[in-house]
Amino acid sequence: MEYRDYYRILGVQRTANAEEVKTAYRRLARKYHPDVSKEPNAEERFKEVQEAYEVLKDPEKRAAYDQLGSEWKSGQQFRPPPDWGSGFEFGGGRTRQRAHAHAGDEAQAYAEEGFSDFFSSLFGGASPFRSATRGGGRDHHARIDIALEQAFHGTTSTLELKRPELKSDGTLEVRTHTVRVTIPSGLTEGQLIRLAGQGEPAADGGRAGDLYLEAHILPHRLYQVDGRDITLTLPVAPWEAALGASVTVPTLGGPVDMQIPAGAQSGQKLRLRGRGLPGKPPGDQYVQLKVVLPPATTAEAKAVYGEMRAKLDFNPRADLTG
């Protein structure tokens, strides 16, 4: 998808305050409103202006958008970074309704589905902005990254979150604050951790909103995660696969002994029941075998391979010629 420069679309500097953003939007909305405009591509330009204003008028969306940096140019191919939104605290979003809008009004003439793929990838249905507002203070949401070992064992951790706020002069400020969170043993990808009353305070003194932390498990150098199941690729020597062997296998709970059956093949999966992430029931660990050949870098090694070639009646491509 193509990157969209919302500041360029509205014709404002990245340092523009809220009033400057609103003024630029109203001017362009009057210019391109499809009911009255004679400009070429007025409807498309009006949608771009609406989309840009939807982001830049909202302190949370704007602060998140600014995290992408200023080096991007309109039209460049873009993909959200893997850690998009991590550690960034957002308030619950408001469901936008389709409404008739006169030029310059702040009412939205187009629902979110009229916006670009770029917008949807950052602020669409899977983002925290789509959460509904309830009575009292708004719920807040933040994405946090968790090591696989933390998800397995559970832990208590102090996290630093960034929260965007508008200053009195209408400019944007990102403040940091810390929360202490208990990560339960057996936490899975995308699981929500609720911190009651740690969202937005209610203006009328009512119940404060909650803070929801959406956990994402970081990639691990050894394991791949699928729900509560994990997979480990285990290198084995040719003779271990051919003759069978007892080998020690790492698991999240510590090393265990496992029997490789004789005649095992590269790519074959063996299961260690209950050795995945804890739960009811717990996940399993799958061990995928990968036969690794010793290098033929010495005369002795080359002689061994030559003897195997002479004595073993083996054609690995027999099925291709049958």
ABEGO torsion letter per residue (X at the ends): XBBBBAAAAAGBBAABBAAAAAAAAAAAAAAABAAABABBGAAAAAAAAAAAAAAAABAAAAAAAAAAEAABBBGBBBBBBAABGBGBBBBBBBBBBBBBBBBGBABBABBAAABBAAAAAAABAABAAABBBBBEBBBBBBBBBBBAAAAAAEBBBBBBBBBBBBBAAGBBBBBBBBBBBBBBBGBBBGBBBBBBGABBBBAAGBBBBBBBBBBBBBBBAABBBBEABBBBBBBBBAAAAAAEBBBBBBBAAEBBBBBBBBGBBBGBBBBBBGABBBEOBBBBBBBBBBBBBBBBABAAAAAAAAAAAAABBBBAAAAAAX
